[in-house]
Amino acid sequence: MDNALAEMRGDRADLKDDIRGLQSDIKSFRVHIISTVVVTGIAVISGVAAFNATVLSNMVASFESGKNTAQLIGDATKRLEVLQDRIEAAQSNRQAPTGTTVQPQAK
């Protein structure tokens, strides 16, 4: 009987050691899970920030391109107006050949 009791006490001590080992493994596993969640969160935030910066950069570039295009169109319009004025002045200064008269056409 004493042998059986001693054996049970030994088994109980072994179980306590196994439980302590499992508890330390669980704590270690918890630390790994928490660190994985934190690193994943940082990666997601970094990815969203990078995407946001890219979209913002593209929006600013598009806006600047539009401003430049509007300015170029304005410059081209001014040049065309100057050319149109020159063409009209040249046409009004052009004289009909001598001896002929220019008659307006009836509509």
C-alpha positions, 0 to 999 in steps of 0.5 A: 500500500505504501508503494502504491501511495508513493507511486501516486505521489510521484505521478502527481509530481510528474503531472504538476511538472507537465502542467507547469510546462504546458502553462509556460508553453501557453504563455509563449504561444500567447506572446507569439500570437500577440506579436503576430497580430501587432505586426500584421496591424502595422503592415496593414496600416503601412499598406493603407498609408502607402496606397493613400500616398499613391492616390494623393500623388496621382490626384495632385499630378492630374490636377497640375496637368489639368492646370498646365493644359488649361494654360496651354489652351489659353495661350493657343487661343490667344495666338489664334486670335492674333493670327485671325486679326492678321488674316482679316487685316491682310484681307481688308488691305488686299486691293482688287486688281485695277480696272475691276470692281468687286460687287457684293453677291446677292443671296 
